[in-house]
């Protein structure tokens, strides 16, 4: 099963969200856009702006951490 590292963007928040999943990426986006607690919950306007595919969970987690460590909107 492939793993995805993805970046979401919300116009309402003007923020990015970085994550990874082993689930179908469209299903994961649906969950982010549902009404739940947490950073991505309640807005419903998250869109996928970037995806990378990996063959292992370890590779995906490493790449997610690398992107999160940039802490720069320009890099993202």
C-alpha positions in Angstrom: 0.0 0.0 0.0 1.4 3.4 -0.9 1.7 6.2 1.6 1.1 9.9 0.8 2.6 13.0 2.2 0.3 15.9 1.5 -0.1 19.6 2.0 -3.5 21.2 2.4 -4.4 24.9 2.2 -7.3 26.7 3.7 -8.3 30.1 2.2 -10.4 30.9 5.3 -7.5 30.3 7.7 -4.8 31.3 5.2 -2.9 28.4 6.6 -1.2 25.2 5.4 -1.5 21.7 6.9 1.1 19.0 6.4 0.3 15.4 7.0 0.8 11.8 5.8 -1.6 8.9 5.4 -1.8 5.3 4.2 -5.5 5.9 3.4 -6.9 7.0 0.0 -6.0 10.7 -0.3 -9.5 11.8 -1.3 -11.0 10.0 1.8 -8.4 11.7 4.0 -9.3 15.1 2.6 -13.0 14.4 3.2 -12.2 13.7 6.9 -10.2 16.9 7.2 -13.2 18.8 5.7 -15.7 17.2 8.1 -16.9 18.9 11.2 -14.6 17.6 13.9 -12.3 19.1 16.6 -8.8 20.0 15.8 -6.8 22.2 13.5 -8.5 21.3 10.3 -12.0 20.7 11.6 -15.0 22.9 11.0 -14.0 25.0 8.0 -14.6 22.6 5.1 -12.5 24.5 2.6 -9.2 22.5 2.7 -7.8 21.7 -0.7 -4.8 19.5 -1.6 -2.0 21.6 -3.0 0.8 19.0 -3.0 1.2 15.2 -2.8 4.2 12.9 -2.7 3.9 9.1 -2.8 6.2 6.7 -0.8 6.3 2.9 -0.6 6.9 2.7 3.2 5.4 4.5 6.2 8.9 5.3 7.5 9.8 7.2 4.3 6.5 9.1 4.5 6.9 10.1 8.1 10.5 11.2 7.5 9.4 13.4 4.6 6.5 14.9 6.6 8.9 15.8 9.4 11.3 17.4 6.9 8.6 19.6 5.5 7.2 20.6 8.9 10.7 21.5 10.0 11.0 24.1 7.2 8.6 26.4 9.1 8.5 28.7 6.1 5.5 29.5 3.9 8.0 30.2 1.0 9.5 26.7 1.2 6.1 25.1 1.5 
